[in-house]
Amino acid sequence: MGLYDWLGYGISHGYYPTAVSRIGDTPHFSVDIGTPQGTPITALWSGTVVSQRTGLPWGTEVFVKPDDSRIPEYYYYHLDSLNTYTGQHVQAGDTLGLSGGQNSGGSNPSSPTMSSGPHTHVGFFSSFVNVTNNYGNLETIPSGPDITPFINAFAKGADTSNIQVGSQNSTTANLSGFLVGTGQKLGLVAVSLTLIVVGSFFLFPAQIEAAKNKVAGGVKTAVKVAAIA
């Protein structure tokens, strides 16, 4: 089994930094993965479990602080069972528990007001914020930068070691071996053009010399005409 097979179920509810009237459960500073109940859920990055709770209206929660200081803390909601404990160090790909989100049965079911059915909620965590949701209710929820680019990269097997996490609304991912930077592309174009120009001097010396003589002759003629005038 692959370390991130659970991401293959795809994003069932995306990242929404503001309330959207026609989309339920917004704002939503995270993504939901459509995992069936009992799916093994793994750590995305190596780090330390800084907090976890069970028996909540949303089932469970677990927060992980990555070893890499460039990466924000990340968290999961709705796992039905947890294999971890607070203070534990986990490696990327370690199983943290089994997914839940179900409204009845299992070890930690979620309230229907907190989950519409089996899935795994995962996101970056910066702080808790008070928001008015699209139903007009005030609630306190975790917020953080958009984790979507990294979820997509992990699902495709890309290397995410070279990362850049932006603001809450502008997360970017520079993925080594997955994306080629614009600067690199422009550099390759410049090198190619240089090689073409240099190569032409060796391939067409006669033509180039004739062109130089023609230009020189044109200049001399222009000078004579100017002198006569």
Secondary structure, 3 states (H helix, E strand, C coil): CCCCHHHHHCEEECCECCCCCCCCCCCECCEEECCCCCCEEECCCCEEEEEEEEEECCEEEEEEEECCCCCCEEEEECEEEECCCCCCEECCCCEEEEECCCCCCCCCCCCCCCCCCCCEEEEEECEEEEEECCCCCEEEEEECCCCHHHHHHHHCCCCCCCCECCCCCCCECCCCCCCCCHHHHHHHHHHHHHHHHHHHHHHCHHHHHHHHHHHHHHHHHHHHHHHHC
